[in-house]
Amino acid sequence: MASDPTRWWQPTVECSPEQALALERAAGQQQRFADIDALAARLLATGLAGRPVATVVPGRGRHTPDTAKVTALTREEEVFCANAFGVQEQQRLGAWYLPQKLSVKAGAGNLPYLLRERPGHALTLAADDTARLTAVEDWDTVLLWALLVPLFETLLQPIRLRAAGEIFPRTEQQRFWALIEERYRLLGIDESALEAFRCGGGWHQLDRAGQQQARLRLLDTLAAADLVQLAARHRIQRLQGLMAGFAKKARTGTALARRVLTKELQPVVSAYFGGDWLAVLDYLQAPPHPDEEIITALPEPRLYVGMATQTAGMAAEAGIAEDEVHAMLAAFLGGGSSLSPVEERAAALRGWWAGFDQAHAGQPRGMPSLWGLVDQDLMSLNPTEQGLTPQLYRQRLPADVLERVGRLWETVTLARYPSSIVSNPRPHQTMAEALGPAAEFWHGVGLTAWFVCEGPYSRTTLDRVDRYYSRPLAALRAAGCPVDTAFFRELQAAEQLLGPEEEITDSEDSTVETPYGQMTFTSSKSHGARRDGFERVRDLITRHRRAWAEQYLGAFVEGRWRSELEEVAHQHHRFVAAKGRPPTLPQFARFATTAANHWTGGDLGALYTAIGEPASSPQERPARLLAGDGYDFARRVYQELGGKPVDHDAWVNSPEETQRQWQLSRLATESLRHLQLQEALGRPPTAKEFGAQRLTWPWPGEETEGWPILQHVIAALTGTSLPPIAPPSPAVPARNGENAAGQLLAKGANTAVATEPTTVRITCTGAPVDVSAVLLGRNGKVRNDHDLVFYNHPHHDGVRVGGDTVTADLSLIPDDITTITVIVSIDLDAQPTTVFDQHTQWQADIIQPSGTQLAFAPGPFSSGETVTIAVELYRHTNGWKAGGVGQGYNTGLAGLATDYGINVEA
């Protein structure tokens, strides 16, 4: 952006914090932050004095999120924070970027307290105080995320770095400590407090007591500082980053919020401007961009479901035949019927319930349990089945119900590969998920009654059913469809009327010849107990189940599809508010796949229609590889891999073989996912795409031996060909006319490089791109989120990113990093609909001071990829190699982040 002398802040970008604050004060801008600076200083003083600042209340189980609360506030401060940091308050000012899922390191604010009170375990306890939130709803969370955690982490970085130990090369440590000392100097903190901490300061010569004294001296030094001034300097440093980001994007004098507010800058705006972009512009003395739209409230979701029941009224109002209205509705819905796919599946659920109810109501004592009537459990090892749970629904549900479920839920969409609708190997499981807590509770309580009465054992008793099934019962109450509490009192009374426990025994006779004739020995083995009275309990449950269904089932099913579709519509509106454009198909799939699989057979286009939005792009329906039932296919895979029933003797006496059979059953289960990936990709997945490294392979050669065996079995059962096995290709020599000093790498090729600074430069035609790098360990994952190096985190552990270039000093890379991947991604803010194709291509050039010159250019991408792995630098024996990769992602950076274990919001 051209320099504008009327804008006071432009010189501050390169100033020290003290100079920047002076310019801010001279411009009359400092007073707006007085309350925030004072709040940050007082909470900092509270923490440094040895009192806790926040607390985390862990959720109960994986379905209940944690909660984080800031506890060190006065009543007046709570009122102020509720207004300044409230989620709804900030969203009303346009802060739709607020994360919906978040890990808040509340322990950062409690670390000084823990260092004083629990010095031996302080860092471990502080790390445990991390709230993992699935919904960011409270102002406490925003206050911690935006203001307090960044402040405390900056000031206490010396303590954390020393706790990490000597995990970095000495030159890298020296660089870290130089940065910390410079940061302390700029914040006006007495640097003598770092004397024992800094590299070469004698930290390792101190005993435990001496190290604790050094930590306390640092806390005392911080506490003695002018904390209001310290908070202000920390604030202006963060605002300098905001200023720089604005200047970079404001090529025409101003910039759009969505172009400036990167993931790193979003908490800055929430911390100091209440999420108000117009307040940021006022601070920067810049006008709003002509295309800027501040959305203060999201539209109410409007669903296009249930119109088939209104055709008579529509026809009369329009003066046309009702058949014409049906035809128009069918065309609008994109199918052959005016009944929407959502209504069709809702009707199927009600029909399924009738069969389910009859199966439970007619269950006599003496028959097997109804485990497997609802396909909820994962396939697992079982002593009597070929590694799979029983599919009792095949025998106990009417044929028309089975056909309807199999047809309506036979396809799904994979969130990572949304361009194709693929086979669903377990339609009854997906149907049960759509029905949710109603099926979970009423099927569960029926099974409990059976196992209490008929044995051999039950996981709970009848008088504890309300506690054992508390989660689905709570979900039913939340849906406005509660189970009558009288039911549980009647169950308790019914349990008192059951007969006494009768031991269940198995007897076995064995005959032996003796000099005195034959002798018969009888051995008995007890395995559980039973009690008379099942029919009475069964009828009690049936009566209450039918009463519940008569009162609530219709409303419950409608509530299920309505809540899921409205949530998709809400997320769609929120995305548009945050990004200023509709989501692409992969972006839509991230929050819409579950609802689509439940209510439209995985058809995202039909889901778009149901929420009244135009589809971004069509999906393909590739040829199905799964011709029959998923269980049948998995059973055949299990047998081909060597799976066999595990009898009781093997279960008890051969734990190694039992473990091996369990591992084979897991691979058989995963073969169904292999089929789905193969349909979505149009080819067999690679081991990496399949996630082979996550599985246990029961062969001596582990994955190396087991992966080809599984591929051969699947290929034989599906009649498809195996993927070609290509040996690693050498670097291709330069052709005539090319730079004789360089080499052209083919895809998959690799070549040795020197252990020295290495530059990878990306040139791209057709679209602006962002270049980043990811540092990976031996497991192919990042150690933490800092291992993603990009323009807002431009240097880390010997790797730097700047513009179109990644520079890695291979001599400084930590020993636990084995691979550096260079990522090229389209700048979707600049060109939101662009993908890598024949018009948008890139080339990677690799250069080293010793003279190495390599180039790699993949062929055109063709599957809507917006992110690609360009090249890798990786360790090999005692040196390094460079390899051409060229792998693309049509799921955006979120898909790549998932593969690499990066915990970022999509």
C-alpha positions, 0 to 999 in steps of 0.5 A: 500500500502506498504511504499515506502521511495522514495515517498515524499508524504506518510508521509504527509497524517498524517501531519499538512498542514504546515508540508505537505507543507514543504515536498511538497516544499522539493520535488520540487512539490510546484511550479506547484500550484503557479498560482492556489494558487495565483488565489484562494488568489486574489479571496478570497481577493476580496470577503472578501473585500466586492466585489461580486465574481460570479453571477448567471443568472436564466434561463427563465422557466424550459427548460432554464438552469441557467448560472454561471459566475465568474465576479471578474477576470482580462482579464489575469486570464480569459485566464488562467482559460479558459485553466485550467478549460475549460470543453473540455480542461479537457476532452482532458486530460481524465476528463470524470468524469466532471458532466453533471448536477450540482447545483453550490452554487455560493452564497458561494463566494458572502456571504462576500459581502452580509454580508457587504452590505445586512446583514439582508438578506445575507444568504437568498440571498447567498442561492438563488445564486445557479445555476442549470445547465443541461449542464456543458459547461463553465470554470466558472462552473468548477472553482466554483465547483472545487476550489472556492466554497469548499474554501469559504464554509470551511472558512465561515462555522462558519457563516453558522452553526450559521445561522442554529440555535440550530437544533443539540443536545448540544453534537453534537454542541460541536463536530462540533465546535471542528472540526471547531476550529481544521480546523481553527488552521490547516489553521493558522487562528487566533482562537480568531475570533471564540470566539463569535461563538463557543459553549458556547461563548455567541452567543445567548446573542448578539443582531442582531447588535452584531451578525453582528459585530461578523460576520464582525470581522471574515471576517476582521480576514480572510482578514488580514491573509496571503491569499496565504498561507491560500489558499495553506494550504486549497489546501494541505488539499484537496490533503491529501485526494487525497493521502489517497485515492490513498494509499488505492487503490494502493495495487500493487504500483499504482492505476487506476484513476476510482478506486481512483477518488470518487465523493469527489476527482474528483473536487480536480483533476479538481481544481489543476491538470486541470483534468489530471490524469497523472499529479496526478501520476507525483505529486505522483511519481507513474507510470500509472497502466498497465490497465490505458487508458486515453481517450482524445476524444470520438469516433464519434457516428455511427448509424446503421439505414437506411440500408434497402435503400442500399440493392441493392448496398450491394447485387451487391457489395457482388455478392448475391441476394438482398433477402439474404441481406434483410434476413441478415439485419433482423437478424442483427436488431433482427426482422422480417424485414430489416427495422429498428424499427427507420425507421419504426417509422419515416415513421409512423410519416410522415403518422400521419402528413398527417392525422393531417394536413387534420384534421386541414385543414378541420375544419369548423366553428361551430364544436368543437375545435381540442383540443385532436387531439394531445395527449400532455396534462395530463389527468385532471378534465373537467366539461364535461368529466369523469376526462379526456381530450378528445381523438379527434384523435380517431375520426379525424385520419384515422384508419390505422394511429391509428393502426400504432401508437397504435402498434409501441408505445404500449410498453415502458421501465421504467428507474427505472425498465429496465429489462422489457418492459411494456405496454404504456397506452398512445401511442399517447402521446409518439408518439407526444413527439417523434415529439416534437416541430413541433407538439407542434407549428403547433397544438398550432397555429391551436388551437389559431386560433380557440379559437380567432375566435370561442371562448370562449377565447384564451390564446394569440392573433394572433399577439403574436403567435411568443412570446407565442410559442417561445420555440417550435419555437426556437427548430425548428430554432435550428433543421434547420427547421424554420417557415417563419417569413412572416407567423407571419406578415400575421397572424397579418394582418389577425387578423385585418380583423376579425369581431367585437367581439360577446358575447357568451351567454347561455339563460335559460327560466323558467316559473312560475304560478301567479294569473294573469297567467303564466310568463316566465323569460329569464336569459342570461349568457355570457361566452366569445366572438367570431369573424367572419373570422375563415376560412380565418385564417385556410386557411392561417395556412394550406398554411404555414404548408404545405409549411413548411412540404414540405420543412422540415418535412422529414429532421426534423423527421430524425434530431429528431431520429438522434440527440436522438440516437447520444446523447445516443451513446455519453453518452455510449462512455462517460460512458466507458471513465469515468468508463473503462467499458460499462454500465450495463443495469440499467446504460444504461437505465438512459440515453437511456430510452427516446430515446428507448421509442420514437424510438424502443418501449422501446426495449433497445436491439434494441437501442443498435443495432442502435448505434452499441454496444452489449447489456449488458443483454436482457429484458423480456416482461411480460404479459400485464395487460392493454388489451385496451386503457389507457384512458378507463382504467383510466376512469373506475378507476375514476368511481369506485373510485366515480368520476363523472362529475362536472357540472357548479353549482358544479364547482362554488358552491362546491369547496370542491367536485370539489377539491375531484373530481380533486384528484380522477382524479389524482389517476385515472391517476396514476393507469396507472403507477401502471399497468406499475410497476406491469408488471415490478415487476411481482407483485403489487407495495408497497405503497413506490414503487408506491410513495403513499406518494406524492399523495393526498388521498381524504378519512378521513383516507388519504393514510391509507384508500385510498391505499387499495381502489385503490389496490382493484379497480385495482385488480378487473379491471385487474383480478389480485390478491391483494398482501398478507397483512402480519402483522409485524412479531416478532423477531424470537428466536434463534434456537438450536445451535445459540448464545443464547444471540442473536436473528435472525430477519426475513424480516420485523421483528423489535424489540426494542433496547436501546438508546445507541451506536449501531453497525451494521456490514455487512459480505458478501460472493462472492463480495466486498461491500461498506457499507453506511448509510442514515439519513431520516426525517419524510417524508422518505427523507434526509434533504440534501446531507450530510445525506448520510454517506459513506467512503468519508463522514464518519461521520455526526450527530452521525453516523459513517461509517468505512469499513464494519461497521456503528455505530450510537449513538442513543442518539446523533441523531438529533430530526428531524431524525427518521430513519437510514438505512444501505445500502450494495452495490456491489463495481462495480469498483472491480467487475462490472458485479456482482449482489446479488444472491445465490452466493453473500449474506450478513448478518447484525449483530446489537450489543449494549453495553447493550448486544443486539445482533441481526442478519438479513440475507435475502434470495438470491436476483434474479432480478439483484440487486446491492444495498440493504437496509439491516436494519433500526434503527428507532424511535418508541414512546420514544425509538428506534427499529431495523428492517430487511428490505432486499429491493434490487435495480437493478437501482444502487445507483441512484435509491436509491438516487432518493427514498431518495431525495439525489441530486447526479449525477447517 
